[in-house]
Amino acid sequence: MRTMVKLLSVLVLLTMAVSACGGGGGGGKFRIAVVTPSAKNDLAFSQSMYEALVKVQEAKGGPDKLEFVISENMFVVDDAGAAIRDYASQGYNLVIAHGSQYGSVLQEIAPDFPKVSFAWGTTVDTFVDKGINNVFAYEARSEQGGYVNGVLAAKLTKSNVIGVVGPIETGDAKLYVDGFIAGVNATNPDARVTVNWIGSFSDVALASEAAQTHIGAGADVMAGTAQMVVGAIGVAKDNGVLWFGTQASQTSLAPDIVVANQIYDWSGTILEMMDLIDKGTLGGQAFAITLANKGLYIEYNSAYDLPADVRQLADDTVEGIISGSIEVAP
C-alpha cells in the first residue's frame, strides 16, 4: 500500500514538472495564436502569415510540437483586441497581431501578460521605449520586390502607361508602391506611373473602379497591394492588362495576365521569435524580411510567356539589390 502511495506521489510530481515547463521550452508543445484583418485565403497579407505558420508547423514536426490557431477577418480593432486578450489569458506562448492597426490595443494588453510574447507588423516599434518588453515587431522590405516588379513592368508595357491600385498610403503598401515606381523609372524613363490610393485595404468595389480608371487612361500594365486587389485583378483579366502582385501569389486568379508576384514568407521570422522565447527573451526585437534573407522572393508565373531577356534582367536586379549594387529608395 505504501509503495503504491509513493508511486502515485512520484507520478503527480512528474506531471506537475511537465506542466511547469509550459509550451515554450523543455520539449513541450509551443502554442501560437494569430489575429488577422482579413481571411487566411485572401491572396494577400493575411494569407502570407497563415502559409508561414503552416510551413513552421511542418518544420517543427507537426501539430504535436506546434499548435496554432487563427482568428480571421478581425477588421474591427476592438474585436481583435478582445481576441488577443483571450488568447493571452489562455497562455499561448506567442500571440501575433498581424496588422499595423492593432498597435494601440497591443500596447494596452501586453503589460497585463508579462509572461506572454506578442508580435505585430508591419512595423519596427516594439514599445520598449514605453517600458514594454514582451513585444516583437516585424516588417517587410517590400520596396525591394516592388522594384523588381517595376523593372519587369517597365520592360513589358507598350503604352508606357502603368497603373497602381493602392490601399492606404502607409506601411508595406507604401514601400511596395515606392519601390515599384523606382523600378519603372530606372528602367524606362518614358513610362508614366499613376497611383490611385483608394483609402481602404478591403474595398473590392473601389479597387475595381480604380482599375477601370487606369485602363481608361491607357494603362496596359497594373500592380497593387492588399486584399482588395482581387477586384482590380478581375478588371485587368477582363481587359487583357498585365498584373504584378505582392504579399502572396495571385496567379490563380488570372493565370493569363499575372506576370510575377513578390511573396512574403514570414516563417524564418517566426522561427527566430520561437527560438528567442525558448531562451527567455519575450520581446524587444524587430525583424525584417528581405530578398537577401529570402523572406521575400519573386515568383514567376510559368503560364505567362516572359521573354528570356526580361526574366534575366529581373534576376540580375534581384542579385543587385541583394549585393547592394542597386539601391532601392526606402
C-alpha positions as CSV (number, residue, x, y, z in Angstrom):
1,M,0.0,0.0,0.0
2,R,2.8,2.4,1.0
3,T,4.6,1.5,-2.2
4,M,1.5,2.4,-4.2
5,V,1.1,5.7,-2.4
6,K,4.8,6.6,-3.1
7,L,4.4,5.7,-6.7
8,L,1.3,7.9,-7.1
9,S,3.2,10.7,-5.4
10,V,6.0,10.4,-7.9
11,L,3.6,10.4,-10.8
12,V,1.9,13.6,-9.5
13,L,5.2,15.3,-9.1
14,L,6.3,14.3,-12.6
15,T,3.0,15.6,-14.0
16,M,3.5,18.9,-12.2
17,A,7.0,19.2,-13.5
18,V,6.0,18.6,-17.1
19,S,3.1,21.1,-16.8
20,A,5.5,23.7,-15.4
21,C,7.7,23.5,-18.5
22,G,4.9,25.1,-20.5
23,G,4.7,25.2,-24.2
24,G,8.0,27.1,-24.9
25,G,11.0,25.1,-23.7
26,G,11.5,21.7,-22.2
27,G,10.3,19.9,-25.3
28,G,6.6,20.8,-24.7
29,K,4.2,21.9,-27.3
30,F,4.7,25.5,-28.5
31,R,1.4,27.4,-29.0
32,I,0.8,30.3,-31.3
33,A,-2.3,32.4,-31.9
34,V,-2.7,34.9,-34.7
35,V,-5.3,37.6,-35.4
36,T,-5.6,38.8,-39.0
37,P,-7.7,41.6,-40.5
38,S,-8.9,39.5,-43.4
39,A,-9.4,35.9,-44.5
40,K,-6.5,33.4,-44.3
41,N,-7.1,32.8,-48.1
42,D,-7.2,36.5,-49.1
43,L,-4.3,36.0,-51.6
44,A,-2.6,38.8,-49.8
45,F,-1.4,39.9,-46.4
46,S,-3.3,37.5,-44.1
47,Q,-2.6,34.5,-46.3
48,S,1.1,35.2,-46.2
49,M,1.1,34.8,-42.4
50,Y,-1.2,31.7,-42.5
51,E,1.0,30.0,-45.1
52,A,4.1,30.8,-43.0
53,L,2.6,29.2,-39.9
54,V,1.7,26.1,-41.8
55,K,5.3,25.9,-43.0
56,V,6.7,26.4,-39.5
57,Q,4.4,23.8,-38.1
58,E,5.7,21.3,-40.6
59,A,9.3,22.3,-39.9
60,K,8.8,21.7,-36.2
61,G,7.3,18.3,-36.6
62,G,3.6,18.8,-36.9
63,P,0.6,19.8,-34.5
64,D,2.1,17.7,-31.7
65,K,5.0,20.0,-31.5
66,L,3.5,23.3,-32.6
67,E,-0.2,24.2,-32.3
68,F,-1.5,27.4,-33.9
69,V,-5.0,28.9,-34.1
70,I,-6.1,31.9,-36.2
71,S,-8.9,34.4,-35.8
72,E,-9.7,35.8,-39.3
73,N,-11.5,38.9,-40.6
74,M,-10.7,40.9,-37.4
75,F,-11.0,44.2,-39.3
76,V,-12.7,45.8,-36.2
77,V,-9.9,46.7,-33.9
78,D,-11.9,46.3,-30.7
79,D,-12.9,42.7,-31.7
80,A,-9.3,42.0,-32.5
81,G,-8.2,43.3,-29.1
82,A,-10.8,41.0,-27.4
83,A,-9.4,38.0,-29.2
84,I,-5.8,39.0,-28.4
85,R,-6.6,39.3,-24.7
86,D,-8.4,36.0,-24.7
87,Y,-5.5,34.1,-26.3
88,A,-3.0,35.7,-23.9
89,S,-5.2,34.6,-20.9
90,Q,-5.2,31.1,-22.3
91,G,-1.4,31.0,-22.0
92,Y,-0.3,30.9,-25.7
93,N,3.4,31.3,-26.0
94,L,3.2,33.8,-28.8
95,V,0.2,35.9,-29.9
96,I,0.6,37.6,-33.3
97,A,-1.4,40.7,-34.1
98,H,-1.0,40.7,-37.9
99,G,-1.8,44.2,-38.8
100,S,-0.4,47.7,-38.0
101,Q,-3.9,48.8,-37.0
102,Y,-3.5,46.7,-33.9
103,G,-0.7,48.7,-32.2
104,S,-2.9,50.7,-29.8
105,V,-4.7,47.6,-28.3
106,L,-1.4,45.7,-28.1
107,Q,0.1,48.5,-26.0
108,E,-2.8,48.1,-23.6
109,I,-2.8,44.3,-23.4
110,A,0.9,43.3,-23.4
111,P,1.7,44.8,-20.0
112,D,-1.1,42.7,-18.4
113,F,0.5,39.5,-19.6
114,P,4.3,39.9,-18.9
115,K,5.0,36.1,-19.4
116,V,3.3,36.0,-22.9
117,S,5.1,37.1,-26.0
118,F,3.3,39.3,-28.6
119,A,4.3,40.3,-32.1
120,W,2.8,42.7,-34.6
121,G,3.6,44.0,-38.1
122,T,4.3,45.6,-40.3
123,T,6.3,47.9,-38.1
124,V,9.6,48.3,-36.2
125,D,8.1,49.6,-32.9
126,T,8.5,47.1,-30.1
127,F,7.3,49.6,-27.4
128,V,10.5,49.2,-25.4
129,D,10.7,52.9,-25.1
130,K,7.3,52.7,-23.2
131,G,8.7,50.1,-20.8
132,I,7.1,47.1,-22.6
133,N,9.5,44.2,-23.0
134,N,7.3,41.3,-24.4
135,V,6.5,42.6,-27.9
136,F,8.3,41.7,-31.1
137,A,7.8,43.7,-34.3
138,Y,8.3,42.7,-37.9
139,E,8.2,44.3,-41.3
140,A,8.5,43.5,-45.0
141,R,11.0,45.5,-47.0
142,S,8.5,45.3,-49.8
143,E,10.1,48.1,-51.8
144,Q,12.7,45.5,-52.9
145,G,10.3,43.2,-54.7
146,G,8.3,46.2,-55.7
147,Y,11.4,47.5,-57.5
148,V,11.9,44.2,-59.3
149,N,8.2,44.1,-60.4
150,G,8.6,47.7,-61.6
151,V,11.6,46.7,-63.8
152,L,9.5,44.0,-65.3
153,A,6.5,46.3,-65.8
154,A,8.7,48.9,-67.5
155,K,10.0,46.3,-70.0
156,L,6.6,44.9,-70.8
157,T,4.4,48.0,-71.2
158,K,3.7,49.0,-74.8
159,S,1.6,52.1,-74.0
160,N,4.1,53.4,-71.4
161,V,1.1,53.9,-69.1
162,I,1.2,51.9,-65.9
163,G,-1.4,52.0,-63.1
164,V,-1.1,51.1,-59.4
165,V,-4.1,50.5,-57.1
166,G,-3.0,51.2,-53.5
167,P,-5.0,50.9,-50.2
168,I,-3.8,53.4,-47.6
169,E,-0.5,55.2,-48.1
170,T,1.3,53.6,-45.2
171,G,3.5,50.7,-44.1
172,D,4.5,47.9,-46.5
173,A,1.9,49.2,-49.0
174,K,3.6,52.5,-49.4
175,L,7.1,50.8,-49.5
176,Y,5.9,48.5,-52.3
177,V,4.5,51.3,-54.4
178,D,7.5,53.5,-53.9
179,G,9.8,50.6,-54.9
180,F,7.6,49.7,-57.9
181,I,7.7,53.3,-59.2
182,A,11.5,53.5,-58.7
183,G,12.0,50.3,-60.7
184,V,9.9,51.6,-63.6
185,N,11.7,55.0,-63.6
186,A,15.1,53.4,-63.6
187,T,14.3,51.1,-66.5
188,N,12.0,53.1,-68.8
189,P,12.0,56.9,-68.3
190,D,9.3,57.2,-70.9
191,A,6.8,55.2,-68.8
192,R,4.3,57.1,-66.6
193,V,3.1,55.5,-63.4
194,T,-0.2,56.7,-61.9
195,V,-1.2,55.7,-58.3
196,N,-4.7,55.6,-57.0
197,W,-4.9,55.3,-53.2
198,I,-8.4,54.2,-52.5
199,G,-8.3,54.6,-48.8
200,S,-9.2,51.0,-47.9
201,F,-7.4,47.7,-47.5
202,S,-10.6,45.7,-48.2
203,D,-13.0,47.6,-50.5
204,V,-13.0,45.3,-53.6
205,A,-15.5,47.6,-55.4
206,L,-13.3,50.7,-55.0
207,A,-10.3,48.7,-56.3
208,S,-12.3,47.6,-59.3
209,E,-13.3,51.2,-60.0
210,A,-9.7,52.4,-59.7
211,A,-8.5,49.7,-62.1
212,Q,-11.1,50.8,-64.6
213,T,-9.9,54.3,-64.3
214,H,-6.3,53.3,-65.0
215,I,-7.3,51.2,-68.1
216,G,-9.5,54.1,-69.3
217,A,-6.3,56.3,-69.2
218,G,-4.4,53.8,-71.3
219,A,-2.7,51.5,-68.8
220,D,-1.7,48.2,-70.2
221,V,0.1,47.1,-67.0
222,M,-1.1,47.3,-63.4
223,A,0.0,46.5,-59.9
224,G,-1.5,46.8,-56.4
225,T,-1.3,45.7,-52.8
226,A,-3.6,44.5,-50.0
227,Q,-6.6,42.1,-50.1
228,M,-8.8,44.4,-52.1
229,V,-6.8,43.9,-55.2
230,V,-8.9,40.9,-56.2
231,G,-11.3,43.4,-57.6
232,A,-8.6,45.1,-59.7
233,I,-7.2,41.8,-60.9
234,G,-10.7,40.9,-62.2
235,V,-10.8,44.1,-64.2
236,A,-7.3,43.5,-65.5
237,K,-8.2,40.0,-66.6
238,D,-11.3,41.2,-68.5
239,N,-9.3,43.7,-70.3
240,G,-6.1,41.7,-71.0
241,V,-4.0,44.0,-68.9
242,L,-0.8,42.6,-67.2
243,W,-0.7,42.4,-63.5
244,F,2.1,42.3,-60.9
245,G,1.2,41.0,-57.4
246,T,2.7,41.2,-53.9
247,Q,2.3,39.6,-50.4
248,A,1.0,36.3,-51.7
249,S,0.6,34.5,-55.0
250,Q,-2.2,36.0,-57.1
251,T,-1.6,33.9,-60.2
252,S,-4.5,31.6,-59.6
253,L,-7.0,34.5,-60.1
254,A,-5.8,35.2,-63.6
255,P,-3.1,32.9,-65.0
256,D,-3.1,34.6,-68.4
257,I,-2.2,38.1,-67.2
258,V,-0.3,37.8,-63.9
259,V,3.4,38.0,-64.7
260,A,5.0,37.7,-61.3
261,N,4.4,38.1,-57.6
262,Q,6.5,39.2,-54.7
263,I,5.9,36.6,-52.0
264,Y,6.1,37.3,-48.2
265,D,7.5,34.3,-46.3
266,W,7.3,35.0,-42.5
267,S,8.4,31.5,-41.5
268,G,12.1,32.5,-40.8
269,T,10.9,35.4,-38.6
270,I,8.5,33.2,-36.7
271,L,11.2,30.6,-36.1
272,E,13.6,33.3,-34.8
273,M,10.9,34.5,-32.4
274,M,10.3,31.0,-31.1
275,D,14.0,30.4,-30.5
276,L,14.3,33.6,-28.5
277,I,11.2,32.8,-26.5
278,D,12.6,29.4,-25.7
279,K,15.7,31.1,-24.4
280,G,13.8,33.5,-22.3
281,T,13.7,36.6,-24.5
282,L,10.0,37.5,-24.8
283,G,10.2,40.7,-27.0
284,G,12.1,43.8,-27.7
285,Q,13.4,42.9,-31.1
286,A,12.3,43.9,-34.6
287,F,12.7,41.8,-37.7
288,A,12.6,42.5,-41.4
289,I,12.1,40.1,-44.3
290,T,14.2,40.9,-47.4
291,L,15.3,39.4,-50.7
292,A,18.7,38.7,-49.0
293,N,17.2,36.5,-46.2
294,K,14.7,35.0,-48.6
295,G,11.7,36.3,-46.6
296,L,10.9,38.0,-49.8
297,Y,11.2,36.3,-53.2
298,I,9.9,36.7,-56.7
299,E,7.5,34.0,-58.0
300,Y,7.2,34.0,-61.8
301,N,4.0,32.7,-63.4
302,S,5.1,29.7,-65.5
303,A,1.9,30.1,-67.6
304,Y,3.0,33.6,-68.8
305,D,5.5,33.6,-71.7
306,L,8.0,36.0,-70.2
307,P,10.8,36.9,-72.7
308,A,14.1,35.4,-71.6
309,D,16.0,38.7,-71.6
310,V,13.4,40.3,-69.4
311,R,13.5,37.4,-67.0
312,Q,17.3,37.7,-66.9
313,L,17.1,41.4,-66.2
314,A,14.7,40.8,-63.3
315,D,17.0,38.1,-61.9
316,D,20.0,40.4,-62.2
317,T,18.0,43.1,-60.4
318,V,17.3,40.7,-57.5
319,E,21.0,40.0,-57.3
320,G,21.9,43.6,-57.5
321,I,19.6,44.5,-54.6
322,I,21.0,41.7,-52.5
323,S,24.6,42.7,-53.2
324,G,23.9,46.4,-52.7
325,S,24.9,47.4,-56.2
326,I,21.3,48.5,-56.8
327,E,19.9,50.9,-54.2
328,V,16.2,51.0,-53.7
329,A,14.8,54.1,-52.1
330,P,13.1,53.4,-48.7
